[in-house]
Every structure is written in structure tokens, then in C-alpha cells.
Amino acid sequence: MKRKRIVSVIVFVMILPLLSGCWTLAVAGAGAYGGYKMKEHGYTLQSPIAKEKKSKK
């Protein structure tokens, strides 16, 4: 019984890093899809580092 538990813990520890990469890709894909849908509805993104342009009136 104890040996089976140790083997299952080792397998879990080995699989955990593989799953974290998959979750990262899934979240990035969801964010990209959300940005695409917002762009379809007319929303735009602006870089916070960009200089403000002065209007010539």
C-alpha cells in the first residue's frame, strides 16, 4: 500500500510541469480570442508608453 502511494505521488510530481504548460497555452489562447472579439466590436488597444500627439487646430 505504501509503495503504491509513493509511486502515485512520483507520477503526479512528474506530470504537474507538463500540465502547467498546457494551462498557460489555454489561457493565452483565450486572451487572444477575447482580444479578437473586442476588436470586432470596435474596441482598440493603446500602448501606455506611446507619446501623446498634439492636435493642430
PDBQT receptor file of N, H, CA, C and O in Angstrom, charges set to zero:
ATOM      1  N   MET A   1       0.837  -1.206   0.000  1.00  0.00    +0.000 N 
ATOM      2  CA  MET A   1       0.000   0.000   0.000  1.00  0.00    +0.000 C 
ATOM      3  C   MET A   1       0.868   1.251   0.000  1.00  0.00    +0.000 C 
ATOM      4  O   MET A   1       0.602   2.193  -0.747  1.00  0.00    +0.000 OA
ATOM      5  N   LYS A   2       1.895   1.265   0.826  1.00  0.00    +0.000 N 
ATOM      6  H   LYS A   2       2.111   0.500   1.433  1.00  0.00    +0.000 HD
ATOM      7  CA  LYS A   2       2.750   2.429   0.925  1.00  0.00    +0.000 C 
ATOM      8  C   LYS A   2       3.513   2.645  -0.384  1.00  0.00    +0.000 C 
ATOM      9  O   LYS A   2       3.710   3.782  -0.812  1.00  0.00    +0.000 OA
ATOM     10  N   ARG A   3       3.941   1.554  -1.013  1.00  0.00    +0.000 N 
ATOM     11  H   ARG A   3       3.781   0.630  -0.665  1.00  0.00    +0.000 HD
ATOM     12  CA  ARG A   3       4.689   1.655  -2.267  1.00  0.00    +0.000 C 
ATOM     13  C   ARG A   3       3.809   2.231  -3.391  1.00  0.00    +0.000 C 
ATOM     14  O   ARG A   3       4.274   3.029  -4.205  1.00  0.00    +0.000 OA
ATOM     15  N   LYS A   4       2.551   1.823  -3.422  1.00  0.00    +0.000 N 
ATOM     16  H   LYS A   4       2.173   1.175  -2.760  1.00  0.00    +0.000 HD
ATOM     17  CA  LYS A   4       1.615   2.325  -4.436  1.00  0.00    +0.000 C 
ATOM     18  C   LYS A   4       1.407   3.834  -4.268  1.00  0.00    +0.000 C 
ATOM     19  O   LYS A   4       1.323   4.570  -5.251  1.00  0.00    +0.000 OA
ATOM     20  N   ARG A   5       1.327   4.273  -3.042  1.00  0.00    +0.000 N 
ATOM     21  H   ARG A   5       1.395   3.675  -2.244  1.00  0.00    +0.000 HD
ATOM     22  CA  ARG A   5       1.139   5.702  -2.765  1.00  0.00    +0.000 C 
ATOM     23  C   ARG A   5       2.374   6.502  -3.193  1.00  0.00    +0.000 C 
ATOM     24  O   ARG A   5       2.247   7.582  -3.770  1.00  0.00    +0.000 OA
ATOM     25  N   ILE A   6       3.551   5.977  -2.914  1.00  0.00    +0.000 N 
ATOM     26  H   ILE A   6       3.654   5.100  -2.446  1.00  0.00    +0.000 HD
ATOM     27  CA  ILE A   6       4.792   6.664  -3.300  1.00  0.00    +0.000 C 
ATOM     28  C   ILE A   6       4.883   6.772  -4.821  1.00  0.00    +0.000 C 
ATOM     29  O   ILE A   6       5.257   7.820  -5.346  1.00  0.00    +0.000 OA
ATOM     30  N   VAL A   7       4.541   5.690  -5.531  1.00  0.00    +0.000 N 
ATOM     31  H   VAL A   7       4.237   4.839  -5.104  1.00  0.00    +0.000 HD
ATOM     32  CA  VAL A   7       4.584   5.711  -6.996  1.00  0.00    +0.000 C 
ATOM     33  C   VAL A   7       3.585   6.718  -7.546  1.00  0.00    +0.000 C 
ATOM     34  O   VAL A   7       3.902   7.433  -8.495  1.00  0.00    +0.000 OA
ATOM     35  N   SER A   8       2.386   6.794  -6.975  1.00  0.00    +0.000 N 
ATOM     36  H   SER A   8       2.127   6.212  -6.204  1.00  0.00    +0.000 HD
ATOM     37  CA  SER A   8       1.393   7.757  -7.469  1.00  0.00    +0.000 C 
ATOM     38  C   SER A   8       1.827   9.196  -7.202  1.00  0.00    +0.000 C 
ATOM     39  O   SER A   8       1.548  10.072  -8.020  1.00  0.00    +0.000 OA
ATOM     40  N   VAL A   9       2.493   9.465  -6.097  1.00  0.00    +0.000 N 
ATOM     41  H   VAL A   9       2.720   8.753  -5.432  1.00  0.00    +0.000 HD
ATOM     42  CA  VAL A   9       2.999  10.809  -5.807  1.00  0.00    +0.000 C 
ATOM     43  C   VAL A   9       4.098  11.180  -6.801  1.00  0.00    +0.000 C 
ATOM     44  O   VAL A   9       4.137  12.308  -7.291  1.00  0.00    +0.000 OA
ATOM     45  N   ILE A  10       4.992  10.231  -7.099  1.00  0.00    +0.000 N 
ATOM     46  H   ILE A  10       4.960   9.314  -6.701  1.00  0.00    +0.000 HD
ATOM     47  CA  ILE A  10       6.064  10.495  -8.068  1.00  0.00    +0.000 C 
ATOM     48  C   ILE A  10       5.488  10.783  -9.447  1.00  0.00    +0.000 C 
ATOM     49  O   ILE A  10       5.940  11.705 -10.126  1.00  0.00    +0.000 OA
ATOM     50  N   VAL A  11       4.493  10.004  -9.867  1.00  0.00    +0.000 N 
ATOM     51  H   VAL A  11       4.125   9.256  -9.315  1.00  0.00    +0.000 HD
ATOM     52  CA  VAL A  11       3.858  10.234 -11.172  1.00  0.00    +0.000 C 
ATOM     53  C   VAL A  11       3.190  11.604 -11.198  1.00  0.00    +0.000 C 
ATOM     54  O   VAL A  11       3.294  12.320 -12.194  1.00  0.00    +0.000 OA
ATOM     55  N   PHE A  12       2.512  11.978 -10.129  1.00  0.00    +0.000 N 
ATOM     56  H   PHE A  12       2.427  11.397  -9.319  1.00  0.00    +0.000 HD
ATOM     57  CA  PHE A  12       1.847  13.284 -10.067  1.00  0.00    +0.000 C 
ATOM     58  C   PHE A  12       2.858  14.418 -10.165  1.00  0.00    +0.000 C 
ATOM     59  O   PHE A  12       2.625  15.399 -10.872  1.00  0.00    +0.000 OA
ATOM     60  N   VAL A  13       3.976  14.290  -9.462  1.00  0.00    +0.000 N 
ATOM     61  H   VAL A  13       4.165  13.493  -8.888  1.00  0.00    +0.000 HD
ATOM     62  CA  VAL A  13       5.010  15.333  -9.486  1.00  0.00    +0.000 C 
ATOM     63  C   VAL A  13       5.633  15.444 -10.873  1.00  0.00    +0.000 C 
ATOM     64  O   VAL A  13       5.999  16.541 -11.296  1.00  0.00    +0.000 OA
ATOM     65  N   MET A  14       5.758  14.336 -11.581  1.00  0.00    +0.000 N 
ATOM     66  H   MET A  14       5.461  13.445 -11.237  1.00  0.00    +0.000 HD
ATOM     67  CA  MET A  14       6.341  14.364 -12.922  1.00  0.00    +0.000 C 
ATOM     68  C   MET A  14       5.374  14.942 -13.952  1.00  0.00    +0.000 C 
ATOM     69  O   MET A  14       5.810  15.580 -14.910  1.00  0.00    +0.000 OA
ATOM     70  N   ILE A  15       4.071  14.732 -13.773  1.00  0.00    +0.000 N 
ATOM     71  H   ILE A  15       3.717  14.214 -12.995  1.00  0.00    +0.000 HD
ATOM     72  CA  ILE A  15       3.072  15.206 -14.735  1.00  0.00    +0.000 C 
ATOM     73  C   ILE A  15       2.723  16.681 -14.508  1.00  0.00    +0.000 C 
ATOM     74  O   ILE A  15       2.336  17.365 -15.455  1.00  0.00    +0.000 OA
ATOM     75  N   LEU A  16       2.849  17.172 -13.308  1.00  0.00    +0.000 N 
ATOM     76  H   LEU A  16       3.164  16.616 -12.539  1.00  0.00    +0.000 HD
ATOM     77  CA  LEU A  16       2.461  18.549 -12.977  1.00  0.00    +0.000 C 
ATOM     78  C   LEU A  16       3.123  19.605 -13.867  1.00  0.00    +0.000 C 
ATOM     79  O   LEU A  16       2.408  20.493 -14.332  1.00  0.00    +0.000 OA
ATOM     80  N   PRO A  17       4.424  19.576 -14.140  1.00  0.00    +0.000 N 
ATOM     81  CA  PRO A  17       5.010  20.584 -15.027  1.00  0.00    +0.000 C 
ATOM     82  C   PRO A  17       4.458  20.533 -16.447  1.00  0.00    +0.000 C 
ATOM     83  O   PRO A  17       4.343  21.569 -17.102  1.00  0.00    +0.000 OA
ATOM     84  N   LEU A  18       4.117  19.349 -16.925  1.00  0.00    +0.000 N 
ATOM     85  H   LEU A  18       4.210  18.508 -16.393  1.00  0.00    +0.000 HD
ATOM     86  CA  LEU A  18       3.542  19.241 -18.267  1.00  0.00    +0.000 C 
ATOM     87  C   LEU A  18       2.178  19.915 -18.337  1.00  0.00    +0.000 C 
ATOM     88  O   LEU A  18       1.853  20.559 -19.335  1.00  0.00    +0.000 OA
ATOM     89  N   LEU A  19       1.392  19.771 -17.299  1.00  0.00    +0.000 N 
ATOM     90  H   LEU A  19       1.656  19.247 -16.489  1.00  0.00    +0.000 HD
ATOM     91  CA  LEU A  19       0.067  20.383 -17.284  1.00  0.00    +0.000 C 
ATOM     92  C   LEU A  19       0.147  21.903 -17.160  1.00  0.00    +0.000 C 
ATOM     93  O   LEU A  19      -0.700  22.610 -17.705  1.00  0.00    +0.000 OA
ATOM     94  N   SER A  20       1.143  22.405 -16.460  1.00  0.00    +0.000 N 
ATOM     95  H   SER A  20       1.831  21.830 -16.018  1.00  0.00    +0.000 HD
ATOM     96  CA  SER A  20       1.242  23.856 -16.296  1.00  0.00    +0.000 C 
ATOM     97  C   SER A  20       1.488  24.534 -17.638  1.00  0.00    +0.000 C 
ATOM     98  O   SER A  20       0.970  25.627 -17.870  1.00  0.00    +0.000 OA
ATOM     99  N   GLY A  21       2.251  23.928 -18.516  1.00  0.00    +0.000 N 
ATOM    100  H   GLY A  21       2.672  23.040 -18.328  1.00  0.00    +0.000 HD
ATOM    101  CA  GLY A  21       2.467  24.484 -19.855  1.00  0.00    +0.000 C 
ATOM    102  C   GLY A  21       1.185  24.500 -20.665  1.00  0.00    +0.000 C 
ATOM    103  O   GLY A  21       0.915  25.452 -21.397  1.00  0.00    +0.000 OA
ATOM    104  N   CYS A  22       0.395  23.443 -20.533  1.00  0.00    +0.000 N 
ATOM    105  H   CYS A  22       0.614  22.669 -19.939  1.00  0.00    +0.000 HD
ATOM    106  CA  CYS A  22      -0.870  23.361 -21.264  1.00  0.00    +0.000 C 
ATOM    107  C   CYS A  22      -1.836  24.454 -20.789  1.00  0.00    +0.000 C 
ATOM    108  O   CYS A  22      -2.534  25.074 -21.593  1.00  0.00    +0.000 OA
ATOM    109  N   TRP A  23      -1.863  24.676 -19.478  1.00  0.00    +0.000 N 
ATOM    110  H   TRP A  23      -1.296  24.173 -18.826  1.00  0.00    +0.000 HD
ATOM    111  CA  TRP A  23      -2.756  25.709 -18.947  1.00  0.00    +0.000 C 
ATOM    112  C   TRP A  23      -2.326  27.093 -19.427  1.00  0.00    +0.000 C 
ATOM    113  O   TRP A  23      -3.165  27.950 -19.702  1.00  0.00    +0.000 OA
ATOM    114  N   THR A  24      -1.029  27.302 -19.523  1.00  0.00    +0.000 N 
ATOM    115  H   THR A  24      -0.347  26.606 -19.299  1.00  0.00    +0.000 HD
ATOM    116  CA  THR A  24      -0.531  28.594 -19.997  1.00  0.00    +0.000 C 
ATOM    117  C   THR A  24      -0.970  28.833 -21.435  1.00  0.00    +0.000 C 
ATOM    118  O   THR A  24      -1.410  29.930 -21.777  1.00  0.00    +0.000 OA
ATOM    119  N   LEU A  25      -0.851  27.815 -22.272  1.00  0.00    +0.000 N 
ATOM    120  H   LEU A  25      -0.493  26.924 -21.994  1.00  0.00    +0.000 HD
ATOM    121  CA  LEU A  25      -1.282  27.950 -23.663  1.00  0.00    +0.000 C 
ATOM    122  C   LEU A  25      -2.787  28.164 -23.767  1.00  0.00    +0.000 C 
ATOM    123  O   LEU A  25      -3.243  28.952 -24.595  1.00  0.00    +0.000 OA
ATOM    124  N   ALA A  26      -3.555  27.477 -22.944  1.00  0.00    +0.000 N 
ATOM    125  H   ALA A  26      -3.185  26.837 -22.271  1.00  0.00    +0.000 HD
ATOM    126  CA  ALA A  26      -5.005  27.630 -22.978  1.00  0.00    +0.000 C 
ATOM    127  C   ALA A  26      -5.424  29.044 -22.565  1.00  0.00    +0.000 C 
ATOM    128  O   ALA A  26      -6.320  29.623 -23.179  1.00  0.00    +0.000 OA
ATOM    129  N   VAL A  27      -4.795  29.595 -21.546  1.00  0.00    +0.000 N 
ATOM    130  H   VAL A  27      -4.067  29.124 -21.048  1.00  0.00    +0.000 HD
ATOM    131  CA  VAL A  27      -5.120  30.951 -21.096  1.00  0.00    +0.000 C 
ATOM    132  C   VAL A  27      -4.701  31.982 -22.142  1.00  0.00    +0.000 C 
ATOM    133  O   VAL A  27      -5.423  32.948 -22.385  1.00  0.00    +0.000 OA
ATOM    134  N   ALA A  28      -3.543  31.781 -22.757  1.00  0.00    +0.000 N 
ATOM    135  H   ALA A  28      -2.956  30.996 -22.560  1.00  0.00    +0.000 HD
ATOM    136  CA  ALA A  28      -3.091  32.707 -23.802  1.00  0.00    +0.000 C 
ATOM    137  C   ALA A  28      -4.042  32.675 -24.992  1.00  0.00    +0.000 C 
ATOM    138  O   ALA A  28      -4.351  33.716 -25.571  1.00  0.00    +0.000 OA
ATOM    139  N   GLY A  29      -4.499  31.498 -25.353  1.00  0.00    +0.000 N 
ATOM    140  H   GLY A  29      -4.248  30.652 -24.882  1.00  0.00    +0.000 HD
ATOM    141  CA  GLY A  29      -5.455  31.375 -26.456  1.00  0.00    +0.000 C 
ATOM    142  C   GLY A  29      -6.779  32.048 -26.138  1.00  0.00    +0.000 C 
ATOM    143  O   GLY A  29      -7.372  32.696 -27.001  1.00  0.00    +0.000 OA
ATOM    144  N   ALA A  30      -7.245  31.900 -24.908  1.00  0.00    +0.000 N 
ATOM    145  H   ALA A  30      -6.764  31.373 -24.207  1.00  0.00    +0.000 HD
ATOM    146  CA  ALA A  30      -8.499  32.544 -24.505  1.00  0.00    +0.000 C 
ATOM    147  C   ALA A  30      -8.355  34.058 -24.528  1.00  0.00    +0.000 C 
ATOM    148  O   ALA A  30      -9.283  34.757 -24.935  1.00  0.00    +0.000 OA
ATOM    149  N   GLY A  31      -7.209  34.577 -24.100  1.00  0.00    +0.000 N 
ATOM    150  H   GLY A  31      -6.455  34.009 -23.770  1.00  0.00    +0.000 HD
ATOM    151  CA  GLY A  31      -6.979  36.021 -24.131  1.00  0.00    +0.000 C 
ATOM    152  C   GLY A  31      -6.918  36.559 -25.547  1.00  0.00    +0.000 C 
ATOM    153  O   GLY A  31      -7.440  37.636 -25.836  1.00  0.00    +0.000 OA
ATOM    154  N   ALA A  32      -6.277  35.801 -26.432  1.00  0.00    +0.000 N 
ATOM    155  H   ALA A  32      -5.853  34.926 -26.198  1.00  0.00    +0.000 HD
ATOM    156  CA  ALA A  32      -6.197  36.228 -27.830  1.00  0.00    +0.000 C 
ATOM    157  C   ALA A  32      -7.581  36.234 -28.472  1.00  0.00    +0.000 C 
ATOM    158  O   ALA A  32      -7.907  37.143 -29.234  1.00  0.00    +0.000 OA
ATOM    159  N   TYR A  33      -8.387  35.238 -28.172  1.00  0.00    +0.000 N 
ATOM    160  H   TYR A  33      -8.123  34.499 -27.553  1.00  0.00    +0.000 HD
ATOM    161  CA  TYR A  33      -9.746  35.185 -28.721  1.00  0.00    +0.000 C 
ATOM    162  C   TYR A  33     -10.587  36.353 -28.192  1.00  0.00    +0.000 C 
ATOM    163  O   TYR A  33     -11.349  36.964 -28.941  1.00  0.00    +0.000 OA
ATOM    164  N   GLY A  34     -10.445  36.654 -26.909  1.00  0.00    +0.000 N 
ATOM    165  H   GLY A  34      -9.826  36.157 -26.300  1.00  0.00    +0.000 HD
ATOM    166  CA  GLY A  34     -11.174  37.787 -26.334  1.00  0.00    +0.000 C 
ATOM    167  C   GLY A  34     -10.765  39.103 -26.977  1.00  0.00    +0.000 C 
ATOM    168  O   GLY A  34     -11.614  39.952 -27.250  1.00  0.00    +0.000 OA
ATOM    169  N   GLY A  35      -9.474  39.276 -27.219  1.00  0.00    +0.000 N 
ATOM    170  H   GLY A  35      -8.784  38.586 -26.998  1.00  0.00    +0.000 HD
ATOM    171  CA  GLY A  35      -8.997  40.489 -27.895  1.00  0.00    +0.000 C 
ATOM    172  C   GLY A  35      -9.520  40.595 -29.312  1.00  0.00    +0.000 C 
ATOM    173  O   GLY A  35      -9.868  41.684 -29.769  1.00  0.00    +0.000 OA
ATOM    174  N   TYR A  36      -9.579  39.471 -30.012  1.00  0.00    +0.000 N 
ATOM    175  H   TYR A  36      -9.296  38.587 -29.641  1.00  0.00    +0.000 HD
ATOM    176  CA  TYR A  36     -10.105  39.452 -31.382  1.00  0.00    +0.000 C 
ATOM    177  C   TYR A  36     -11.577  39.840 -31.399  1.00  0.00    +0.000 C 
ATOM    178  O   TYR A  36     -12.001  40.626 -32.246  1.00  0.00    +0.000 OA
ATOM    179  N   LYS A  37     -12.357  39.298 -30.470  1.00  0.00    +0.000 N 
ATOM    180  H   LYS A  37     -12.013  38.660 -29.781  1.00  0.00    +0.000 HD
ATOM    181  CA  LYS A  37     -13.783  39.615 -30.418  1.00  0.00    +0.000 C 
ATOM    182  C   LYS A  37     -14.007  41.084 -30.044  1.00  0.00    +0.000 C 
ATOM    183  O   LYS A  37     -14.927  41.717 -30.562  1.00  0.00    +0.000 OA
ATOM    184  N   MET A  38     -13.179  41.629 -29.152  1.00  0.00    +0.000 N 
ATOM    185  H   MET A  38     -12.432  41.114 -28.730  1.00  0.00    +0.000 HD
ATOM    186  CA  MET A  38     -13.311  43.041 -28.798  1.00  0.00    +0.000 C 
ATOM    187  C   MET A  38     -12.994  43.920 -29.998  1.00  0.00    +0.000 C 
ATOM    188  O   MET A  38     -13.652  44.938 -30.213  1.00  0.00    +0.000 OA
ATOM    189  N   LYS A  39     -11.993  43.537 -30.780  1.00  0.00    +0.000 N 
ATOM    190  H   LYS A  39     -11.458  42.710 -30.605  1.00  0.00    +0.000 HD
ATOM    191  CA  LYS A  39     -11.632  44.297 -31.978  1.00  0.00    +0.000 C 
ATOM    192  C   LYS A  39     -12.793  44.296 -32.976  1.00  0.00    +0.000 C 
ATOM    193  O   LYS A  39     -13.028  45.303 -33.644  1.00  0.00    +0.000 OA
ATOM    194  N   GLU A  40     -13.521  43.181 -33.085  1.00  0.00    +0.000 N 
ATOM    195  H   GLU A  40     -13.331  42.363 -32.543  1.00  0.00    +0.000 HD
ATOM    196  CA  GLU A  40     -14.690  43.100 -33.961  1.00  0.00    +0.000 C 
ATOM    197  C   GLU A  40     -15.771  44.097 -33.549  1.00  0.00    +0.000 C 
ATOM    198  O   GLU A  40     -16.482  44.628 -34.402  1.00  0.00    +0.000 OA
ATOM    199  N   HIS A  41     -15.896  44.352 -32.251  1.00  0.00    +0.000 N 
ATOM    200  H   HIS A  41     -15.317  43.921 -31.558  1.00  0.00    +0.000 HD
ATOM    201  CA  HIS A  41     -16.931  45.261 -31.745  1.00  0.00    +0.000 C 
ATOM    202  C   HIS A  41     -16.460  46.712 -31.688  1.00  0.00    +0.000 C 
ATOM    203  O   HIS A  41     -17.177  47.575 -31.182  1.00  0.00    +0.000 OA
ATOM    204  N   GLY A  42     -15.262  46.988 -32.204  1.00  0.00    +0.000 N 
ATOM    205  H   GLY A  42     -14.680  46.287 -32.615  1.00  0.00    +0.000 HD
ATOM    206  CA  GLY A  42     -14.808  48.370 -32.312  1.00  0.00    +0.000 C 
ATOM    207  C   GLY A  42     -13.880  48.843 -31.217  1.00  0.00    +0.000 C 
ATOM    208  O   GLY A  42     -13.456  49.998 -31.247  1.00  0.00    +0.000 OA
ATOM    209  N   TYR A  43     -13.547  48.015 -30.261  1.00  0.00    +0.000 N 
ATOM    210  H   TYR A  43     -13.892  47.076 -30.237  1.00  0.00    +0.000 HD
ATOM    211  CA  TYR A  43     -12.619  48.419 -29.215  1.00  0.00    +0.000 C 
ATOM    212  C   TYR A  43     -11.199  48.413 -29.762  1.00  0.00    +0.000 C 
ATOM    213  O   TYR A  43     -10.861  47.580 -30.603  1.00  0.00    +0.000 OA
ATOM    214  N   THR A  44     -10.370  49.334 -29.291  1.00  0.00    +0.000 N 
ATOM    215  H   THR A  44     -10.645  50.010 -28.608  1.00  0.00    +0.000 HD
ATOM    216  CA  THR A  44      -8.972  49.367 -29.702  1.00  0.00    +0.000 C 
ATOM    217  C   THR A  44      -8.087  49.381 -28.462  1.00  0.00    +0.000 C 
ATOM    218  O   THR A  44      -8.523  49.772 -27.379  1.00  0.00    +0.000 OA
ATOM    219  N   LEU A  45      -6.857  48.956 -28.630  1.00  0.00    +0.000 N 
ATOM    220  H   LEU A  45      -6.503  48.638 -29.510  1.00  0.00    +0.000 HD
ATOM    221  CA  LEU A  45      -5.889  48.975 -27.548  1.00  0.00    +0.000 C 
ATOM    222  C   LEU A  45      -4.853  50.034 -27.847  1.00  0.00    +0.000 C 
ATOM    223  O   LEU A  45      -4.513  50.267 -29.007  1.00  0.00    +0.000 OA
ATOM    224  N   GLN A  46      -4.354  50.671 -26.818  1.00  0.00    +0.000 N 
ATOM    225  H   GLN A  46      -4.630  50.482 -25.875  1.00  0.00    +0.000 HD
ATOM    226  CA  GLN A  46      -3.355  51.715 -26.989  1.00  0.00    +0.000 C 
ATOM    227  C   GLN A  46      -2.201  51.431 -26.044  1.00  0.00    +0.000 C 
ATOM    228  O   GLN A  46      -2.411  51.088 -24.881  1.00  0.00    +0.000 OA
ATOM    229  N   SER A  47      -1.000  51.572 -26.539  1.00  0.00    +0.000 N 
ATOM    230  H   SER A  47      -0.829  51.851 -27.484  1.00  0.00    +0.000 HD
ATOM    231  CA  SER A  47       0.170  51.349 -25.708  1.00  0.00    +0.000 C 
ATOM    232  C   SER A  47       0.293  52.459 -24.677  1.00  0.00    +0.000 C 
ATOM    233  O   SER A  47       0.175  53.631 -25.037  1.00  0.00    +0.000 OA
ATOM    234  N   PRO A  48       0.524  52.139 -23.415  1.00  0.00    +0.000 N 
ATOM    235  CA  PRO A  48       0.668  53.181 -22.396  1.00  0.00    +0.000 C 
ATOM    236  C   PRO A  48       1.988  53.939 -22.529  1.00  0.00    +0.000 C 
ATOM    237  O   PRO A  48       2.170  54.971 -21.882  1.00  0.00    +0.000 OA
ATOM    238  N   ILE A  49       2.904  53.448 -23.349  1.00  0.00    +0.000 N 
ATOM    239  H   ILE A  49       2.756  52.610 -23.874  1.00  0.00    +0.000 HD
ATOM    240  CA  ILE A  49       4.198  54.094 -23.492  1.00  0.00    +0.000 C 
ATOM    241  C   ILE A  49       4.195  55.099 -24.647  1.00  0.00    +0.000 C 
ATOM    242  O   ILE A  49       5.090  55.938 -24.736  1.00  0.00    +0.000 OA
ATOM    243  N   ALA A  50       3.207  55.020 -25.521  1.00  0.00    +0.000 N 
ATOM    244  H   ALA A  50       2.480  54.338 -25.449  1.00  0.00    +0.000 HD
ATOM    245  CA  ALA A  50       3.163  55.883 -26.703  1.00  0.00    +0.000 C 
ATOM    246  C   ALA A  50       3.040  57.359 -26.302  1.00  0.00    +0.000 C 
ATOM    247  O   ALA A  50       2.361  57.694 -25.332  1.00  0.00    +0.000 OA
ATOM    248  N   LYS A  51       3.703  58.227 -27.060  1.00  0.00    +0.000 N 
ATOM    249  H   LYS A  51       4.254  57.955 -27.848  1.00  0.00    +0.000 HD
ATOM    250  CA  LYS A  51       3.606  59.662 -26.808  1.00  0.00    +0.000 C 
ATOM    251  C   LYS A  51       2.253  60.181 -27.276  1.00  0.00    +0.000 C 
ATOM    252  O   LYS A  51       1.684  59.693 -28.253  1.00  0.00    +0.000 OA
ATOM    253  N   GLU A  52       1.763  61.160 -26.573  1.00  0.00    +0.000 N 
ATOM    254  H   GLU A  52       2.225  61.557 -25.780  1.00  0.00    +0.000 HD
ATOM    255  CA  GLU A  52       0.521  61.778 -26.994  1.00  0.00    +0.000 C 
ATOM    256  C   GLU A  52       0.803  62.723 -28.153  1.00  0.00    +0.000 C 
ATOM    257  O   GLU A  52       1.777  63.475 -28.139  1.00  0.00    +0.000 OA
ATOM    258  N   LYS A  53      -0.056  62.671 -29.142  1.00  0.00    +0.000 N 
ATOM    259  H   LYS A  53      -0.847  62.060 -29.154  1.00  0.00    +0.000 HD
ATOM    260  CA  LYS A  53       0.111  63.551 -30.298  1.00  0.00    +0.000 C 
ATOM    261  C   LYS A  53      -0.670  64.836 -30.060  1.00  0.00    +0.000 C 
ATOM    262  O   LYS A  53      -1.827  64.797 -29.641  1.00  0.00    +0.000 OA
ATOM    263  N   LYS A  54      -0.040  65.970 -30.327  1.00  0.00    +0.000 N 
ATOM    264  H   LYS A  54       0.900  66.002 -30.668  1.00  0.00    +0.000 HD
ATOM    265  CA  LYS A  54      -0.725  67.239 -30.170  1.00  0.00    +0.000 C 
ATOM    266  C   LYS A  54      -1.564  67.505 -31.405  1.00  0.00    +0.000 C 
ATOM    267  O   LYS A  54      -1.106  67.329 -32.535  1.00  0.00    +0.000 OA
ATOM    268  N   SER A  55      -2.791  67.929 -31.178  1.00  0.00    +0.000 N 
ATOM    269  H   SER A  55      -3.163  68.071 -30.261  1.00  0.00    +0.000 HD
ATOM    270  CA  SER A  55      -3.670  68.235 -32.318  1.00  0.00    +0.000 C 
ATOM    271  C   SER A  55      -3.323  69.605 -32.888  1.00  0.00    +0.000 C 
ATOM    272  O   SER A  55      -3.011  70.533 -32.141  1.00  0.00    +0.000 OA
ATOM    273  N   LYS A  56      -3.377  69.728 -34.201  1.00  0.00    +0.000 N 
ATOM    274  H   LYS A  56      -3.630  68.974 -34.808  1.00  0.00    +0.000 HD
ATOM    275  CA  LYS A  56      -3.073  71.002 -34.875  1.00  0.00    +0.000 C 
ATOM    276  C   LYS A  56      -4.379  71.668 -35.259  1.00  0.00    +0.000 C 
ATOM    277  O   LYS A  56      -4.940  71.388 -36.319  1.00  0.00    +0.000 OA
ATOM    278  N   LYS A  57      -4.863  72.552 -34.395  1.00  0.00    +0.000 N 
ATOM    279  H   LYS A  57      -4.408  72.780 -33.534  1.00  0.00    +0.000 HD
ATOM    280  CA  LYS A  57      -6.112  73.266 -34.676  1.00  0.00    +0.000 C 
ATOM    281  C   LYS A  57      -5.878  74.731 -34.721  1.00  0.00    +0.000 C 
ATOM    282  O   LYS A  57      -6.813  75.499 -34.946  1.00  0.00    +0.000 OA
TER     283      LYS A  57
